[in-house]
């Protein structure tokens, strides 16, 4: 939800195309993006800050997000 451009006031049409039952994504350049009539909930600067933060969090090693205890199950003799 945070990455959505809907909160910037934009509406995007034609994200997918269907041919013979196969659905394919349309490239960013071919999509129709227009300013909607609904109220904006965030500014473009806030959106950029959110996107940078999401990108930064995505670069973390997946193992660092999990709760892993490497020494669990070991016995002390």
The 8 nearest C-alpha neighbors of each residue, nearest first, counted from 0:
[[1, 3, 2, 6, 4, 5, 49, 50],
 [0, 2, 3, 49, 46, 50, 6, 4],
 [3, 1, 0, 50, 4, 49, 46, 53],
 [4, 2, 5, 0, 1, 6, 7, 46],
 [5, 3, 7, 6, 9, 2, 8, 10],
 [4, 6, 9, 8, 7, 3, 10, 39],
 [5, 7, 40, 4, 8, 39, 41, 3],
 [8, 6, 39, 4, 5, 41, 9, 40],
 [7, 9, 39, 5, 6, 35, 34, 37],
 [10, 8, 34, 5, 35, 33, 7, 4],
 [9, 11, 33, 35, 32, 5, 34, 12],
 [12, 10, 32, 31, 33, 9, 30, 13],
 [11, 13, 31, 14, 30, 32, 10, 33],
 [14, 12, 30, 15, 31, 11, 16, 25],
 [15, 13, 25, 12, 30, 24, 16, 11],
 [16, 14, 24, 25, 13, 23, 22, 17],
 [15, 17, 23, 22, 24, 25, 18, 13],
 [18, 16, 22, 21, 20, 23, 19, 15],
 [17, 19, 21, 20, 22, 16, 23, 15],
 [20, 18, 21, 17, 22, 16, 23, 15],
 [19, 21, 18, 17, 22, 23, 16, 15],
 [22, 20, 18, 17, 19, 23, 16, 15],
 [21, 23, 17, 16, 20, 18, 15, 24],
 [24, 22, 16, 15, 17, 21, 25, 18],
 [23, 25, 15, 14, 16, 26, 22, 13],
 [24, 26, 15, 14, 29, 23, 16, 27],
 [27, 25, 28, 29, 24, 30, 14, 15],
 [26, 28, 30, 29, 25, 14, 31, 24],
 [27, 29, 26, 30, 25, 31, 32, 14],
 [30, 28, 26, 27, 25, 31, 13, 14],
 [31, 29, 27, 13, 28, 14, 12, 32],
 [30, 32, 12, 11, 13, 33, 29, 14],
 [31, 33, 11, 10, 30, 12, 9, 34],
 [34, 32, 10, 9, 35, 11, 31, 12],
 [33, 35, 9, 8, 10, 36, 32, 37],
 [36, 34, 9, 8, 37, 10, 33, 38],
 [35, 37, 38, 34, 8, 9, 39, 10],
 [38, 36, 35, 8, 39, 9, 34, 6],
 [37, 39, 8, 40, 36, 6, 35, 7],
 [40, 38, 8, 7, 6, 41, 37, 42],
 [39, 41, 6, 7, 38, 42, 8, 5],
 [42, 40, 7, 39, 6, 45, 46, 43],
 [41, 43, 45, 44, 46, 7, 40, 39],
 [44, 42, 46, 45, 47, 41, 7, 48],
 [45, 43, 47, 42, 46, 48, 41, 49],
 [44, 46, 48, 42, 43, 47, 41, 49],
 [45, 47, 43, 49, 44, 48, 50, 42],
 [48, 46, 50, 44, 49, 45, 51, 43],
 [49, 47, 45, 51, 46, 50, 52, 44],
 [48, 50, 46, 52, 47, 51, 53, 45],
 [49, 51, 47, 53, 52, 48, 54, 46],
 [52, 50, 54, 48, 49, 53, 55, 47],
 [51, 53, 55, 49, 54, 50, 56, 48],
 [54, 52, 50, 56, 55, 51, 57, 49],
 [55, 53, 57, 51, 52, 56, 50, 58],
 [54, 56, 52, 53, 57, 58, 51, 59],
 [55, 57, 53, 54, 58, 59, 52, 51],
 [58, 56, 54, 55, 59, 53, 60, 52],
 [59, 57, 56, 55, 60, 54, 61, 53],
 [60, 58, 57, 56, 61, 63, 55, 64],
 [59, 61, 63, 62, 58, 64, 57, 56],
 [62, 60, 63, 64, 59, 65, 58, 57],
 [63, 61, 65, 64, 60, 67, 66, 59],
 [62, 64, 60, 61, 65, 59, 66, 67],
 [65, 63, 62, 61, 66, 60, 59, 67],
 [66, 64, 62, 63, 67, 61, 68, 60],
 [65, 67, 68, 64, 63, 62, 69, 61],
 [68, 66, 65, 69, 62, 63, 64, 71],
 [67, 69, 71, 70, 66, 72, 65, 73],
 [68, 70, 71, 67, 72, 73, 66, 62],
 [71, 69, 68, 73, 72, 67, 74, 75],
 [72, 70, 73, 68, 69, 74, 67, 75],
 [71, 73, 70, 74, 69, 68, 75, 67],
 [74, 72, 71, 70, 75, 69, 76, 68],
 [75, 73, 76, 72, 71, 70, 69, 68],
 [74, 76, 73, 72, 70, 71, 69, 68],
 [75, 74, 73, 72, 70, 71, 69, 68]]
